[in-house]
Structures are given as C-alpha cells and as structure tokens.
Amino acid sequence: MAVTTLKRKLKRKRQAQNARILKIKQLSAKPVIKNVDVEEIKKGFSKKK
C-alpha cells in the first residue's frame, strides 16, 4: 500500500501549533520592572527652569 502525505493538512496543523506556542509565550511573558527614582526626576525638572 502506498502512503501519501497530506501537505495542506500538515501545513495547517503546524500553523496551529506555532500559534498556540506563541500565545502561551505572550501570556507567560513578564514586563521588565525598572527601579525609578521619582525624587531624582523631580530634581531634574527644577534644574532646567
């Protein structure tokens, strides 16, 4: 018996897999938290004037 590969179906399946992986990465990603010194920023504004 000959076996044929369903290329279109395989392509759709791979697209769905990649989309799912990308969605999981986006949901689990954390934003970069930076330490911001508010007082230093306020001093910078007063010096310019």
Phi, psi and omega per residue, in radians:
M1 nan 2.392 3.132
A2 -1.565 2.526 3.127
V3 -2.003 2.216 3.098
T4 -1.869 2.572 3.110
T5 -1.693 2.339 3.117
L6 -1.579 1.600 -2.997
K7 -1.182 -0.687 -3.118
R8 -1.150 -0.762 -3.132
K9 -1.139 -0.687 3.126
L10 -1.126 -0.682 3.141
K11 -1.131 -0.747 3.120
R12 -1.128 -0.681 -3.138
K13 -1.121 -0.734 3.130
R14 -1.168 -0.652 3.098
Q15 -1.086 -0.739 3.139
A16 -1.139 -0.706 3.123
Q17 -1.090 -0.817 -3.120
N18 -1.136 -0.670 3.128
A19 -1.134 -0.711 -3.140
R20 -1.146 -0.751 3.123
I21 -1.098 -0.745 3.135
L22 -1.104 -0.729 3.139
K23 -1.114 -0.711 3.120
I24 -1.128 -0.722 3.121
K25 -1.101 -0.715 -3.133
Q26 -1.170 -0.675 -3.122
L27 -1.249 -0.581 -3.090
S28 -1.578 -0.082 -3.129
A29 -1.259 2.467 3.108
K30 -1.933 2.446 3.098
P31 -1.231 2.682 3.124
V32 -1.309 2.174 -3.137
I33 -1.719 2.108 -3.127
K34 -1.914 2.491 3.076
N35 -1.447 2.050 -3.096
V36 -1.946 2.215 3.100
D37 -1.636 1.816 -3.066
V38 -1.162 -0.695 -3.101
E39 -1.114 -0.668 3.124
E40 -1.131 -0.662 3.119
I41 -1.164 -0.730 3.126
K42 -1.084 -0.699 3.110
K43 -1.103 -0.661 3.128
G44 -1.094 -0.642 3.122
F45 -1.225 -0.683 -3.112
S46 -1.228 -0.504 3.131
K47 -1.223 -0.594 -3.107
K48 -1.173 -0.552 -3.102
K49 -1.411 nan nan
